[in-house]
């Protein structure tokens, strides 16, 4: 398999010019095989480094690559707004033991017909959409039970298989005593959900290291990994360079790891995720000299926010709080060149009318080569899997030079994926 990937990487017939592809066949016809590269297993970081900010930093600017350390990030930025995702990963993997001895793994994807905020405060019982390991051994209606300790109380957690849907199961959790919120119950009962490409069991250290130091809004089942490198010392050094952190919240779903199995990106179904942005950040985005998105989740939020504003301006009868997979591209075609300031000010005006300090939206937006970015000038991100939507996003951001960046990272021994090293990518001017 690795040999095949290497051939694809070096085969000039595969390395098409993406601008030519998009002009000839359209964005949705981009072949996913054009985004393959050889990623040997030993390049994947299975464990974090002893220090968060000890990771390496690849800097790409105007076609030039330099190697540095993450502690030197402040040397590459000045007078900028740094947008980070303050979501927090929940202990989404819960293991139950059947009376017969078999083990069932329940992976909580998200609440069923509730917001994540409401679901985490739910008491006594809650229904969640889940993936099930060993589903064939668990019959509908059968009750599984787990005894846990929550704040020095003995708690019995039960799970009942309610229904199977196309992509998930509906599981009802109940617990006694029932006056405890589900947030405390799942924290005691579950385990941190490491990505599927990390082939090891979780450790106690993962509960801390697979979280950012500033994550406060519980709801993700995957970490915004670009922000795992940040430490108080790095933030302090950034402040000295007049680089100020601002926060959005996007709860990362398991769909971020969903492989692209289709031949073209247009056949891939992108996952939808909820996000929220406060008024002060929107005001800051309008006045900021430079905007740096920390991670693909922050970038996706910023770009989605712009298009929500465009919908509000140009399609007042539409639900502007929800953005579908290809909607941004359709809006770009219909309403090109809407200024960022105009779009964001429309949202602020709506917030004033609704007496809101925060806007809550949902985005299924996919960012692929051919997309025209509106807000961030730079992106901090880790190194992503071959043939993934995240890699397509990177290619959209810096163009075909993504190959040069990844080839350099592989040859220079950078560590890849969630616990791996970092990169600072500037859009070409």
C-alpha positions in Angstrom: 0.0 0.0 0.0 2.8 2.4 0.9 4.5 1.6 -2.5 1.3 2.5 -4.3 1.1 5.8 -2.5 4.7 6.6 -3.3 4.1 5.9 -7.0 1.1 8.2 -7.0 3.1 10.9 -5.3 5.7 10.8 -8.0 3.5 10.1 -11.0 3.2 13.4 -13.0 0.0 12.2 -14.5 -1.6 12.3 -11.0 -0.1 15.7 -10.1 -2.5 17.8 -12.1 -2.7 21.5 -11.9 -5.7 22.1 -9.7 -6.6 25.4 -11.3 -6.9 23.6 -14.6 -9.1 20.9 -13.1 -11.5 23.4 -11.5 -11.8 25.4 -14.7 -12.4 22.3 -16.9 -14.7 20.2 -14.7 -15.8 22.3 -11.8 -14.8 22.3 -8.1 -17.0 19.3 -7.2 -15.2 17.2 -9.8 -11.7 17.5 -8.1 -10.3 14.0 -7.9 -9.4 13.0 -4.4 -6.5 10.9 -5.6 -4.7 14.1 -6.5 -4.3 14.7 -2.7 -2.5 11.5 -1.9 1.0 11.3 -0.4 3.0 8.7 1.3 2.6 8.8 5.1 4.6 5.9 6.7 3.2 4.9 10.1 6.4 5.9 11.9 5.7 9.6 10.9 2.5 9.6 12.9 2.9 10.9 16.5 1.4 8.4 18.8 2.2 10.4 22.0 2.6 14.1 22.7 5.9 15.6 23.5 6.8 16.2 27.1 6.3 19.9 26.7 3.4 21.3 24.6 5.4 24.1 23.0 8.5 21.9 22.3 7.0 21.0 18.9 8.6 22.1 15.7 7.1 24.8 13.5 7.3 24.9 9.7 6.7 28.4 8.4 5.5 28.9 4.8 5.4 32.4 3.3 5.3 33.4 -0.3 6.6 30.1 -1.5 9.5 30.0 1.0 9.7 27.3 3.8 11.7 27.8 7.0 12.1 25.5 10.0 11.6 26.8 13.5 10.3 25.9 17.0 6.8 26.6 18.2 8.2 28.8 21.0 9.4 31.1 18.2 5.8 31.6 16.8 5.7 35.3 18.2 8.8 36.1 16.0 6.6 35.5 12.9 3.6 37.5 13.8 2.9 41.1 14.9 -0.2 43.3 15.4 -2.6 40.4 14.7 -5.7 38.8 16.0 -5.3 35.1 16.8 -8.6 33.2 16.6 -8.7 30.0 18.6 -11.4 27.4 19.3 -12.2 27.1 23.0 -14.1 23.9 22.7 -13.4 21.1 25.2 -13.3 17.4 24.4 -15.7 15.2 26.3 -14.9 11.7 27.6 -16.9 10.3 24.7 -15.9 6.6 24.8 -17.8 4.6 27.3 -17.1 0.9 27.8 -19.8 -1.4 29.2 -19.5 -5.0 30.3 -22.3 -7.4 29.3 -23.5 -9.8 32.0 -22.1 -12.6 29.8 -18.6 -11.0 29.9 -18.5 -9.3 26.4 -17.5 -5.7 26.1 -19.5 -3.0 24.3 -18.0 0.3 23.4 -20.3 3.3 23.1 -18.8 6.3 21.3 -21.0 9.4 21.9 -21.1 11.5 18.7 -23.6 14.1 19.9 -26.9 14.6 21.6 -30.1 13.5 19.9 -32.4 16.4 19.0 -30.8 18.7 21.6 -28.0 21.3 21.7 -24.8 20.1 23.2 -25.1 22.8 25.9 -28.6 21.6 26.9 -27.6 17.9 26.7 -24.6 18.3 29.0 -26.8 19.9 31.7 -29.5 17.2 31.3 -30.4 15.3 34.4 -31.7 11.8 35.0 -31.7 10.6 31.4 -30.5 11.7 27.9 -30.5 10.4 24.4 -27.4 10.5 22.3 -26.3 9.5 18.8 -23.5 7.0 19.1 -21.3 4.6 17.3 -21.2 1.1 18.8 -18.3 -1.3 19.0 -19.7 -4.8 19.2 -23.2 -3.7 18.1 -24.1 -7.2 16.9 -23.8 -8.4 20.5 -26.2 -5.8 21.8 -29.9 -6.3 21.2 -32.4 -3.5 20.9 -33.9 -2.7 24.3 -31.2 -4.6 26.2 -29.9 -2.6 29.3 -26.2 -2.3 29.9 -25.0 -1.0 33.3 -21.9 0.6 34.7 -21.1 1.6 38.3 -19.1 4.8 38.6 -18.1 7.4 41.2 -19.2 11.0 40.6 -18.1 13.6 43.1 -17.7 10.9 45.8 -21.2 9.6 45.0 -21.8 6.0 43.8 -23.7 6.3 40.5 -25.3 3.6 38.4 -25.2 4.5 34.7 -27.5 2.5 32.3 -27.6 2.5 28.5 -30.4 1.2 26.4 -30.1 0.6 22.6 -33.2 2.4 21.2 -32.8 2.5 17.4 -30.4 2.0 14.6 -30.1 4.8 12.0 -28.0 4.8 8.8 -24.9 6.3 10.3 -25.4 6.0 14.1 -27.4 4.4 16.9 -29.7 6.2 19.3 -28.8 5.3 22.8 -30.6 6.4 25.9 -28.5 6.9 29.0 -30.1 7.1 32.5 -28.4 7.4 35.9 -29.1 7.3 39.6 -28.9 9.6 41.5 -30.6 11.5 38.8 -29.9 15.0 40.1 -26.4 15.0 38.6 -25.8 16.7 35.2 -24.7 14.5 32.3 -21.5 16.4 32.0 -20.3 15.0 35.3 -21.6 11.5 34.5 -19.8 11.2 31.2 -16.6 12.7 32.6 -16.5 9.9 35.2 -17.8 7.1 33.0 -15.9 7.8 29.7 -12.5 7.9 28.2 -10.9 10.6 26.0 -11.6 9.6 22.3 -8.2 9.5 20.6 -8.3 9.6 16.8 -8.6 6.2 15.1 -5.0 6.5 13.6 -3.5 6.4 17.1 -3.3 2.7 17.6 -2.9 2.5 21.4 -5.0 2.7 24.5 -5.6 6.0 26.2 -3.5 6.9 29.2 -4.2 9.2 32.1 -2.0 11.8 30.5 -4.3 12.0 27.4 -7.1 13.4 29.6 -4.9 16.5 29.9 -2.8 16.6 26.8 -5.7 16.0 24.3 -7.2 19.2 25.6 -6.1 22.8 25.0 -5.1 24.8 28.0 -8.0 27.2 27.4 -10.8 24.8 26.4 -13.9 25.6 28.5 -16.9 24.8 26.3 -17.6 21.1 26.5 -18.9 19.4 23.4 -16.2 18.1 21.1 -15.3 14.5 20.4 -12.0 15.5 18.8 -9.5 18.2 19.8 -8.8 21.4 17.9 -5.2 20.0 17.6 -3.5 23.1 16.2 -4.0 24.7 19.6 -2.5 21.9 21.6 0.9 23.6 21.3 0.0 26.8 23.1 1.3 27.5 26.6 1.1 30.5 28.9 4.6 31.4 27.9 3.8 31.5 24.2 0.7 33.6 24.9 2.7 36.0 26.9 5.3 36.4 24.2 2.5 36.9 21.6 1.0 39.7 23.7 4.4 41.5 23.6 4.2 41.4 19.8 0.7 42.9 20.0 -0.9 39.6 19.0 -4.0 39.1 20.9 -6.1 35.8 21.3 -9.8 35.8 20.6 -12.1 32.8 20.9 -14.8 31.1 18.9 -16.5 27.9 19.8 -17.0 25.1 17.3 -17.7 21.6 18.6 -15.7 19.2 16.6 -17.6 16.0 15.5 -16.2 12.6 14.6 -16.9 13.5 11.0 -13.6 15.3 11.0 -12.0 11.9 10.7 -14.5 10.6 8.1 -12.4 9.3 5.1 -13.2 10.5 1.6 -14.1 7.3 -0.1 -15.5 8.8 -3.3 -13.5 9.4 -6.4 -14.4 13.1 -6.5 -14.9 15.5 -3.7 -18.4 16.4 -4.9 -19.6 12.9 -3.9 -18.4 13.3 -0.3 -20.9 14.2 2.3 -19.4 16.8 4.6 -20.3 16.7 8.3 -22.1 19.6 10.0 -20.9 21.2 13.2 -22.4 23.9 15.5 -20.4 27.1 16.2 -20.9 30.3 18.2 -19.2 33.7 17.9 -19.5 36.6 20.3 -20.1 40.2 19.5 -16.6 41.5 20.6 -14.9 39.1 18.2 -17.0 40.2 15.2 -16.1 43.8 16.0 -12.5 42.9 16.3 -12.5 41.1 12.9 -13.7 44.3 11.3 -10.9 46.4 12.6 -8.0 43.8 12.8 -4.9 44.4 10.7 -4.1 40.7 10.4 -6.2 37.7 11.3 -4.6 34.3 12.0 -6.9 31.3 12.3 -5.6 28.7 14.8 -6.7 25.4 13.3 -9.0 24.3 10.5 -12.0 24.6 12.9 -11.4 28.3 13.5 -10.8 28.9 9.8 -14.0 27.1 8.9 -15.9 29.1 11.5 -14.6 32.5 10.2 -15.4 31.7 6.6 -18.8 30.3 7.5 -19.5 33.5 9.5 -18.8 35.6 6.5 -21.3 33.6 4.3 -23.9 33.7 7.0 -23.7 37.5 6.8 -24.0 37.4 3.1 -27.1 35.3 3.3 -28.5 37.7 5.8 -27.9 40.6 3.5 -28.8 39.1 0.2 -31.4 36.4 1.1 -33.3 37.8 4.0 -36.0 35.1 3.8 -33.5 32.3 4.1 -32.2 30.8 7.4 -28.9 32.5 7.5 -27.9 30.6 10.7 -27.4 27.3 8.8 -24.8 26.9 6.0 -24.8 23.8 3.8 -21.9 22.0 2.1 -21.7 23.9 -1.2 -23.8 27.0 -0.3 -20.8 29.3 -0.1 -19.8 28.6 -3.7 -23.3 29.2 -4.9 -23.5 32.5 -2.9 -20.1 33.5 -4.4 -21.4 33.0 -7.9 -24.6 35.0 -7.2 -23.2 37.7 -5.0 -19.5 38.2 -5.7 -17.3 40.7 -3.9 -19.5 41.4 -0.8 -17.0 43.3 1.5 -16.2 41.5 4.7 -17.1 44.6 6.7 -20.5 44.8 5.1 -21.2 41.1 5.8 -20.1 41.3 9.5 -21.9 44.5 10.2 -25.1 43.0 8.9 -24.7 40.3 11.6 -24.0 42.9 14.3 -27.1 44.8 13.2 -29.2 41.6 13.5 -27.7 40.9 17.0 -28.6 44.4 18.1 -32.2 43.9 16.9 -32.4 40.6 18.7 -30.6 41.8 21.8 -27.9 39.1 21.5 -24.3 39.1 22.5 -23.5 35.8 20.7 -24.6 34.2 17.5 -25.2 30.4 17.2 -24.9 28.8 13.8 -24.3 25.5 12.1 -22.0 24.9 9.2 -21.6 22.0 6.8 -19.2 24.1 4.6 -16.5 22.2 2.8 -13.4 24.2 1.7 -11.6 22.9 -1.3 -9.2 24.2 -4.0 -10.9 27.0 -5.9 -12.4 28.6 -2.8 -11.7 32.3 -2.3 -10.9 33.0 1.3 -12.4 36.2 2.9 -11.1 36.6 6.4 -7.8 35.0 7.7 -4.5 35.8 6.2 -2.6 33.0 7.9 -3.4 29.6 9.3 -1.7 27.6 12.1 -2.3 23.9 11.7 -0.8 20.5 12.1 0.0 18.1 9.2 -3.1 16.2 8.0 -3.9 12.8 6.6 -3.7 12.0 2.9 -6.9 12.3 0.9 -8.7 14.1 3.7 -10.9 17.2 3.6 -8.5 18.9 5.9 -5.7 18.5 3.4 -7.9 19.9 0.7 -8.5 22.9 2.9 -4.7 23.4 3.2 -4.4 23.2 -0.5 -7.1 25.7 -1.0 -5.3 28.1 1.4 -1.7 27.9 -0.1 -2.3 26.3 -3.5 -0.2 23.6 -5.1 2.6 24.5 -2.7 1.0 22.1 -0.2 3.0 19.4 -1.9 6.3 21.3 -1.3 5.3 21.9 2.3 4.4 18.2 3.0 7.4 16.9 1.1 9.6 19.1 3.2 8.0 18.1 6.4 8.3 14.4 5.6 12.0 14.7 4.5 12.9 16.8 7.6 11.4 14.4 10.1 8.3 16.4 11.2 5.8 14.5 13.3 2.3 14.2 11.7 -1.4 14.4 12.7 -3.0 15.2 16.1 0.0 14.9 18.4 2.4 16.0 15.8 4.2 19.2 14.9 2.8 22.5 13.7 2.9 24.8 10.7 2.3 28.5 10.1 0.9 29.0 6.6 0.5 32.5 5.0 -1.8 32.9 2.1 0.2 33.9 -1.0 0.1 37.7 -1.6 
